[in-house]
């Protein structure tokens, strides 16, 4: 099944993606916040909670999904016109309607790179709208777009209880869509060939020897594709609910385009390491990577192809026939002295369970950010490069066409059987390269957003990277938006020659949506930037109000202080000329000292009116005139010359003195009020002390606090509250769905079953009985776990009461 992605339309009045989607004669440009679409309304069909209904393409078009009218609005915008900081929008907006009814609540929209297709994702459905092409039609200023359902037989059929957890476009393909679901399977769909069956399937099996067997360790919550850095571009990062991060490498869409320089960089790196390494395991892994690169990109080993003329390489379908990808992980933090093993995976300050994940590339650093339901952000950086790892003997499943070309692949991805080595700060990473070990993490910071505590679900946090300033991360939650700025990056700071001390990230509130009387959380958030260095954030509230904020970028990464002791180019001149001279240094030093000529011994006996007397007087008068009279003239001239400047300085000082006197008068006027407030605060403090003393006298107030072991045990119980039961309920629902499908299949094939021998009947009855017994065992395990949790809770309560 092939679909046309041509942007042209057979009808002459169809829109073109390269032109403005709004007719020129009806276009009016107004501020985006004043657009008629974004007005305060209270409708019955409010957007679903924790939704993201805003998207932006690279052609200055904004997309907003209207939950009430079940349609998509496309708005053309102008950045920095007419003012450098303004954002204008075209009115009226273009309305895009699906050609099929969307019978589910849309919670997220996302557009691909070239702006031709948009995803509508929800808990009960997954659709793709094709915004252009021959399948679009126009009627009454409404464009009806062709819409198809993706993976409907896998996710949303009556006999399936599998839920989609995250849906993302692949960054190197406009037709590939990645989906991770509650059955711990990552699927990659090729929308140009098949909407129902995935092109690639990876069944994730994170549980391994030495790993905890709790339910939270096998429940994925989010994933992200890697960025433009070495093997990261072929990597998929998967986050599980217990905070562990696993990676799949290499994963590449069939037919995707990649830059030749990037592929050549990792190809030459693997070749150089294979030729220099003496470790057999490292040589084997690098050889597998080289063979995979040469098969996926045949131009690398084709001597007839000129490498200088190749700019883009197309990935060919390929998979190893005798090995499957290894699920590398979980990623461990670089070990510090005195830390336990559990802290190397999860920060001790983090509470609840992991809810979202963000991957971002900043120069030479790969940044991983994990958001927790307790309101914390765990920020890590990869301390080493990612390398691909395969497990030999685990055969993948391949689907080929009539020409023996690979069409689809499926494989089981398991964790490594050996223990992951602990990497310490004083160890070099050379001994772990290409040995099949996952890269360690360098903990940069743990940021507490100080969100209000929620008893059940916790805080839901979404994260976005700033396209203009990659060091800045925006966190969107129920209370608004916060900005986190990273001041220290290990490899980037080292390559730039920065010797400054490690600075913790700075957190700044950007927008607050949680007021005392009214709360309107954001249902859409995007970040914009232009080529002139201006940056904006745009948010849509649940009341359908638009908020546009300009973000400062140029001075955020400047150092806090300037070291004047350090020698900078031109620093000496700056020190001398930083203060303007009122009187020259020559005048301040006084007149020049001139030695008088040696006088004769009989000078006193010479008469003043004699020739010798007059000559001596004339000589002394000449010296006096040259030294003191000329110096006095210079002083007079400079004082007259600087008189206006001195007058201006004096006037400024008088004005500042007057202003200071006015401020002192205001302070004196407010002094009485401040005294009253201080007295009131002292009275309130005394009342609080009395109440605290009464509370201390209450029975049970002198209980001993929990010990460290008891606190750790309690935090572990709180962390797994509801997770085990939810996982068991999901397993029971899945088994029931399989049992239902099996029963339906047995009824549909009743006529065929009569022709089969009795032995097959017996085998089927045995299988049915095994399924029923498994279901009964799971129910027993569920009830036993519930009883154990209640027993533990009662034991803790009794222990607290006894203390």
MOGI-V652184 format. One record per residue. N is the residue number from 1. SS is DSSP state (a for helix, b for strand, c for the rest). Layout:
# MOGI-V652184
n=N ss=SS
n=N ss=SS
This chain:
# MOGI-V652184
n=1 ss=c
n=2 ss=c
n=3 ss=c
n=4 ss=c
n=5 ss=c
n=6 ss=c
n=7 ss=c
n=8 ss=c
n=9 ss=c
n=10 ss=c
n=11 ss=c
n=12 ss=c
n=13 ss=c
n=14 ss=c
n=15 ss=c
n=16 ss=c
n=17 ss=c
n=18 ss=c
n=19 ss=c
n=20 ss=c
n=21 ss=c
n=22 ss=c
n=23 ss=c
n=24 ss=a
n=25 ss=a
n=26 ss=a
n=27 ss=c
n=28 ss=b
n=29 ss=b
n=30 ss=b
n=31 ss=b
n=32 ss=a
n=33 ss=a
n=34 ss=a
n=35 ss=c
n=36 ss=c
n=37 ss=c
n=38 ss=c
n=39 ss=c
n=40 ss=c
n=41 ss=c
n=42 ss=c
n=43 ss=c
n=44 ss=c
n=45 ss=c
n=46 ss=c
n=47 ss=c
n=48 ss=c
n=49 ss=c
n=50 ss=c
n=51 ss=c
n=52 ss=b
n=53 ss=c
n=54 ss=b
n=55 ss=b
n=56 ss=b
n=57 ss=c
n=58 ss=c
n=59 ss=c
n=60 ss=c
n=61 ss=b
n=62 ss=b
n=63 ss=b
n=64 ss=b
n=65 ss=b
n=66 ss=b
n=67 ss=c
n=68 ss=c
n=69 ss=c
n=70 ss=c
n=71 ss=b
n=72 ss=b
n=73 ss=b
n=74 ss=b
n=75 ss=b
n=76 ss=b
n=77 ss=b
n=78 ss=b
n=79 ss=b
n=80 ss=c
n=81 ss=c
n=82 ss=c
n=83 ss=c
n=84 ss=c
n=85 ss=c
n=86 ss=c
n=87 ss=b
n=88 ss=b
n=89 ss=b
n=90 ss=b
n=91 ss=b
n=92 ss=c
n=93 ss=c
n=94 ss=b
n=95 ss=b
n=96 ss=b
n=97 ss=b
n=98 ss=b
n=99 ss=c
n=100 ss=c
n=101 ss=c
n=102 ss=c
n=103 ss=c
n=104 ss=c
n=105 ss=c
n=106 ss=c
n=107 ss=c
n=108 ss=b
n=109 ss=b
n=110 ss=b
n=111 ss=b
n=112 ss=c
n=113 ss=c
n=114 ss=c
n=115 ss=c
n=116 ss=c
n=117 ss=b
n=118 ss=b
n=119 ss=b
n=120 ss=b
n=121 ss=b
n=122 ss=b
n=123 ss=c
n=124 ss=c
n=125 ss=b
n=126 ss=b
n=127 ss=b
n=128 ss=b
n=129 ss=b
n=130 ss=b
n=131 ss=c
n=132 ss=c
n=133 ss=c
n=134 ss=c
n=135 ss=c
n=136 ss=c
n=137 ss=b
n=138 ss=b
n=139 ss=b
n=140 ss=c
n=141 ss=c
n=142 ss=b
n=143 ss=b
n=144 ss=b
n=145 ss=b
n=146 ss=b
n=147 ss=b
n=148 ss=b
n=149 ss=b
n=150 ss=c
n=151 ss=c
n=152 ss=a
n=153 ss=a
n=154 ss=a
n=155 ss=a
n=156 ss=c
n=157 ss=c
n=158 ss=c
n=159 ss=c
n=160 ss=c
n=161 ss=c
n=162 ss=c
n=163 ss=c
n=164 ss=b
n=165 ss=b
n=166 ss=b
n=167 ss=b
n=168 ss=b
n=169 ss=b
n=170 ss=c
n=171 ss=c
n=172 ss=c
n=173 ss=c
n=174 ss=c
n=175 ss=c
n=176 ss=b
n=177 ss=b
n=178 ss=b
n=179 ss=b
n=180 ss=b
n=181 ss=b
n=182 ss=c
n=183 ss=c
n=184 ss=c
n=185 ss=b
n=186 ss=b
n=187 ss=b
n=188 ss=b
n=189 ss=b
n=190 ss=b
n=191 ss=c
n=192 ss=c
n=193 ss=c
n=194 ss=c
n=195 ss=c
n=196 ss=c
n=197 ss=c
n=198 ss=c
n=199 ss=c
n=200 ss=b
n=201 ss=b
n=202 ss=b
n=203 ss=b
n=204 ss=b
n=205 ss=b
n=206 ss=c
n=207 ss=c
n=208 ss=c
n=209 ss=c
n=210 ss=c
n=211 ss=c
n=212 ss=c
n=213 ss=c
n=214 ss=c
n=215 ss=a
n=216 ss=a
n=217 ss=a
n=218 ss=a
n=219 ss=c
n=220 ss=b
n=221 ss=b
n=222 ss=b
n=223 ss=b
n=224 ss=b
n=225 ss=b
n=226 ss=c
n=227 ss=c
n=228 ss=c
n=229 ss=c
n=230 ss=a
n=231 ss=a
n=232 ss=a
n=233 ss=a
n=234 ss=a
n=235 ss=b
n=236 ss=b
n=237 ss=b
n=238 ss=b
n=239 ss=b
n=240 ss=b
n=241 ss=c
n=242 ss=c
n=243 ss=c
n=244 ss=c
n=245 ss=b
n=246 ss=b
n=247 ss=b
n=248 ss=b
n=249 ss=b
n=250 ss=c
n=251 ss=c
n=252 ss=c
n=253 ss=c
n=254 ss=c
n=255 ss=c
n=256 ss=c
n=257 ss=b
n=258 ss=b
n=259 ss=b
n=260 ss=a
n=261 ss=a
n=262 ss=a
n=263 ss=a
n=264 ss=a
n=265 ss=a
n=266 ss=a
n=267 ss=a
n=268 ss=a
n=269 ss=a
n=270 ss=a
n=271 ss=a
n=272 ss=a
n=273 ss=a
n=274 ss=a
n=275 ss=a
n=276 ss=a
n=277 ss=c
n=278 ss=c
n=279 ss=c
n=280 ss=a
n=281 ss=a
n=282 ss=a
n=283 ss=a
n=284 ss=a
n=285 ss=a
n=286 ss=a
n=287 ss=a
n=288 ss=a
n=289 ss=a
n=290 ss=a
n=291 ss=a
n=292 ss=a
n=293 ss=a
n=294 ss=a
n=295 ss=a
n=296 ss=a
n=297 ss=c
n=298 ss=a
n=299 ss=a
n=300 ss=a
n=301 ss=c
n=302 ss=c
n=303 ss=c
n=304 ss=c
n=305 ss=c
n=306 ss=c
n=307 ss=a
n=308 ss=a
n=309 ss=a
n=310 ss=c
n=311 ss=c
n=312 ss=b
n=313 ss=b
n=314 ss=b
n=315 ss=c
n=316 ss=c
n=317 ss=c
n=318 ss=c
n=319 ss=c
n=320 ss=c
n=321 ss=c
n=322 ss=c
n=323 ss=b
n=324 ss=b
n=325 ss=b
n=326 ss=c
n=327 ss=c
n=328 ss=b
n=329 ss=b
n=330 ss=c
n=331 ss=c
n=332 ss=c
n=333 ss=b
n=334 ss=c
n=335 ss=b
n=336 ss=c
n=337 ss=c
n=338 ss=c
n=339 ss=c
n=340 ss=c
n=341 ss=c
n=342 ss=a
n=343 ss=a
n=344 ss=a
n=345 ss=c
n=346 ss=c
n=347 ss=c
n=348 ss=c
n=349 ss=c
n=350 ss=c
n=351 ss=c
n=352 ss=c
n=353 ss=c
n=354 ss=b
n=355 ss=b
n=356 ss=b
n=357 ss=b
n=358 ss=b
n=359 ss=b
n=360 ss=b
n=361 ss=b
n=362 ss=b
n=363 ss=c
n=364 ss=c
n=365 ss=b
n=366 ss=b
n=367 ss=b
n=368 ss=b
n=369 ss=b
n=370 ss=b
n=371 ss=b
n=372 ss=b
n=373 ss=c
n=374 ss=c
n=375 ss=c
n=376 ss=b
n=377 ss=b
n=378 ss=b
n=379 ss=b
n=380 ss=b
n=381 ss=b
n=382 ss=b
n=383 ss=c
n=384 ss=c
n=385 ss=c
n=386 ss=c
n=387 ss=c
n=388 ss=c
n=389 ss=c
n=390 ss=b
n=391 ss=b
n=392 ss=b
n=393 ss=c
n=394 ss=c
n=395 ss=c
n=396 ss=c
n=397 ss=b
n=398 ss=b
n=399 ss=b
n=400 ss=b
n=401 ss=c
n=402 ss=c
n=403 ss=c
n=404 ss=c
n=405 ss=c
n=406 ss=b
n=407 ss=b
n=408 ss=b
n=409 ss=b
n=410 ss=b
n=411 ss=b
n=412 ss=b
n=413 ss=b
n=414 ss=b
n=415 ss=c
n=416 ss=c
n=417 ss=c
n=418 ss=c
n=419 ss=c
n=420 ss=c
n=421 ss=c
n=422 ss=c
n=423 ss=c
n=424 ss=b
n=425 ss=c
n=426 ss=c
n=427 ss=c
n=428 ss=c
n=429 ss=c
n=430 ss=a
n=431 ss=a
n=432 ss=a
n=433 ss=c
n=434 ss=c
n=435 ss=c
n=436 ss=c
n=437 ss=c
n=438 ss=c
n=439 ss=c
n=440 ss=c
n=441 ss=b
n=442 ss=b
n=443 ss=b
n=444 ss=b
n=445 ss=b
n=446 ss=b
n=447 ss=b
n=448 ss=b
n=449 ss=c
n=450 ss=c
n=451 ss=c
n=452 ss=c
n=453 ss=c
n=454 ss=c
n=455 ss=c
n=456 ss=c
n=457 ss=c
n=458 ss=c
n=459 ss=c
n=460 ss=c
n=461 ss=c
n=462 ss=b
n=463 ss=b
n=464 ss=b
n=465 ss=b
n=466 ss=c
n=467 ss=c
n=468 ss=c
n=469 ss=c
n=470 ss=c
n=471 ss=c
n=472 ss=b
n=473 ss=b
n=474 ss=b
n=475 ss=b
n=476 ss=b
n=477 ss=b
n=478 ss=c
n=479 ss=c
n=480 ss=b
n=481 ss=b
n=482 ss=b
n=483 ss=b
n=484 ss=b
n=485 ss=b
n=486 ss=c
n=487 ss=c
n=488 ss=c
n=489 ss=c
n=490 ss=a
n=491 ss=a
n=492 ss=a
n=493 ss=a
n=494 ss=a
n=495 ss=a
n=496 ss=c
n=497 ss=c
n=498 ss=c
n=499 ss=c
n=500 ss=c
n=501 ss=c
n=502 ss=c
n=503 ss=c
n=504 ss=c
n=505 ss=c
n=506 ss=b
n=507 ss=b
n=508 ss=b
n=509 ss=b
n=510 ss=b
n=511 ss=b
n=512 ss=b
n=513 ss=c
n=514 ss=b
n=515 ss=c
n=516 ss=c
n=517 ss=c
n=518 ss=c
n=519 ss=b
n=520 ss=c
n=521 ss=c
n=522 ss=b
n=523 ss=b
n=524 ss=b
n=525 ss=b
n=526 ss=b
n=527 ss=b
n=528 ss=b
n=529 ss=b
n=530 ss=c
n=531 ss=c
n=532 ss=c
n=533 ss=c
n=534 ss=c
n=535 ss=b
n=536 ss=b
n=537 ss=b
n=538 ss=b
n=539 ss=b
n=540 ss=b
n=541 ss=b
n=542 ss=c
n=543 ss=c
n=544 ss=c
n=545 ss=c
n=546 ss=b
n=547 ss=b
n=548 ss=b
n=549 ss=b
n=550 ss=b
n=551 ss=b
n=552 ss=c
n=553 ss=c
n=554 ss=c
n=555 ss=c
n=556 ss=c
n=557 ss=c
n=558 ss=c
n=559 ss=c
n=560 ss=c
n=561 ss=c
n=562 ss=c
n=563 ss=c
n=564 ss=c
n=565 ss=c
n=566 ss=c
n=567 ss=c
n=568 ss=c
n=569 ss=c
n=570 ss=c
n=571 ss=a
n=572 ss=a
n=573 ss=a
n=574 ss=a
n=575 ss=a
n=576 ss=a
n=577 ss=a
n=578 ss=c
n=579 ss=c
n=580 ss=c
n=581 ss=c
n=582 ss=c
n=583 ss=c
n=584 ss=c
n=585 ss=a
n=586 ss=a
n=587 ss=a
n=588 ss=a
n=589 ss=c
n=590 ss=c
n=591 ss=c
n=592 ss=c
n=593 ss=c
n=594 ss=c
n=595 ss=c
n=596 ss=c
n=597 ss=c
n=598 ss=c
n=599 ss=c
n=600 ss=c
n=601 ss=c
n=602 ss=c
n=603 ss=c
n=604 ss=c
n=605 ss=c
n=606 ss=c
n=607 ss=c
n=608 ss=c
n=609 ss=c
n=610 ss=c
n=611 ss=a
n=612 ss=a
n=613 ss=a
n=614 ss=a
n=615 ss=a
n=616 ss=a
n=617 ss=a
n=618 ss=a
n=619 ss=a
n=620 ss=a
n=621 ss=a
n=622 ss=a
n=623 ss=a
n=624 ss=a
n=625 ss=a
n=626 ss=a
n=627 ss=a
n=628 ss=a
n=629 ss=a
n=630 ss=a
n=631 ss=a
n=632 ss=a
n=633 ss=a
n=634 ss=a
n=635 ss=a
n=636 ss=a
n=637 ss=a
n=638 ss=a
n=639 ss=a
n=640 ss=a
n=641 ss=a
n=642 ss=c
n=643 ss=a
n=644 ss=a
n=645 ss=a
n=646 ss=a
n=647 ss=a
n=648 ss=a
n=649 ss=a
n=650 ss=a
n=651 ss=a
n=652 ss=a
n=653 ss=a
n=654 ss=a
n=655 ss=a
n=656 ss=a
n=657 ss=a
n=658 ss=a
n=659 ss=a
n=660 ss=a
n=661 ss=a
n=662 ss=a
n=663 ss=a
n=664 ss=a
n=665 ss=a
n=666 ss=a
n=667 ss=a
n=668 ss=a
n=669 ss=a
n=670 ss=a
n=671 ss=a
n=672 ss=a
n=673 ss=a
n=674 ss=a
n=675 ss=a
n=676 ss=a
n=677 ss=a
n=678 ss=a
n=679 ss=a
n=680 ss=a
n=681 ss=a
n=682 ss=a
n=683 ss=a
n=684 ss=a
n=685 ss=a
n=686 ss=a
n=687 ss=a
n=688 ss=a
n=689 ss=a
n=690 ss=a
n=691 ss=a
n=692 ss=a
n=693 ss=a
n=694 ss=a
n=695 ss=a
n=696 ss=a
n=697 ss=c
n=698 ss=c
n=699 ss=c
n=700 ss=c
n=701 ss=c
n=702 ss=c
n=703 ss=c
n=704 ss=c
n=705 ss=c
n=706 ss=c
n=707 ss=c
n=708 ss=a
n=709 ss=a
n=710 ss=a
n=711 ss=a
n=712 ss=a
n=713 ss=a
n=714 ss=a
n=715 ss=a
n=716 ss=a
n=717 ss=a
n=718 ss=a
n=719 ss=a
n=720 ss=c
n=721 ss=c
n=722 ss=c
n=723 ss=a
n=724 ss=a
n=725 ss=a
n=726 ss=a
n=727 ss=a
n=728 ss=a
n=729 ss=a
n=730 ss=a
n=731 ss=a
n=732 ss=a
n=733 ss=a
n=734 ss=a
n=735 ss=a
n=736 ss=a
n=737 ss=a
n=738 ss=a
n=739 ss=a
n=740 ss=a
n=741 ss=a
n=742 ss=a
n=743 ss=a
n=744 ss=a
n=745 ss=a
n=746 ss=a
n=747 ss=a
n=748 ss=a
n=749 ss=c
n=750 ss=a
n=751 ss=a
n=752 ss=a
n=753 ss=a
n=754 ss=a
n=755 ss=a
n=756 ss=c
n=757 ss=c
n=758 ss=a
n=759 ss=a
n=760 ss=a
n=761 ss=a
n=762 ss=a
n=763 ss=a
n=764 ss=a
n=765 ss=a
n=766 ss=a
n=767 ss=a
n=768 ss=a
n=769 ss=a
n=770 ss=a
n=771 ss=a
n=772 ss=a
n=773 ss=a
n=774 ss=a
n=775 ss=a
n=776 ss=a
n=777 ss=a
n=778 ss=a
n=779 ss=a
n=780 ss=a
n=781 ss=a
n=782 ss=a
n=783 ss=a
n=784 ss=a
n=785 ss=a
n=786 ss=a
n=787 ss=a
n=788 ss=a
n=789 ss=a
n=790 ss=a
n=791 ss=a
n=792 ss=a
n=793 ss=a
n=794 ss=a
n=795 ss=a
n=796 ss=a
n=797 ss=a
n=798 ss=a
n=799 ss=a
n=800 ss=a
n=801 ss=a
n=802 ss=a
n=803 ss=c
